[in-house]
């Protein structure tokens, strides 16, 4: 059974930090490409950060570079997103997703390429 479960969302003021977690079933984690996407009301879902769990390569959206860090704990089949210096424009529902190795090599920010998704966790940043 494939499961992805996000946690760690909440409400913070601008400049604050949050750490998101995505606990994955072993099968989902073994797909090798795991990412964080977000969706604000009225906007399309966008890629935030992706990690290739098979080797550790990471990819970031320009809007979060230097502020967000994606990481993994292979022993726990868990992916994290450390978010620092949060801005109001970071507000949205954050989803974790799992895809094949091909996705990490060719289309890591293309949401339609990811096969499995979590339910999402809300992040609200107030000014």
Secondary structure by P-SEA (a helix, b strand, c coil): cbbbbbcbbbbbcccbbbbbbbbbccccccccccbbbbbccccccccccccccccbbbbbcccccccbbbbbcccccbbbbbbcccccccccbbbbbccccccccccccccccccccccbbbbbbcc
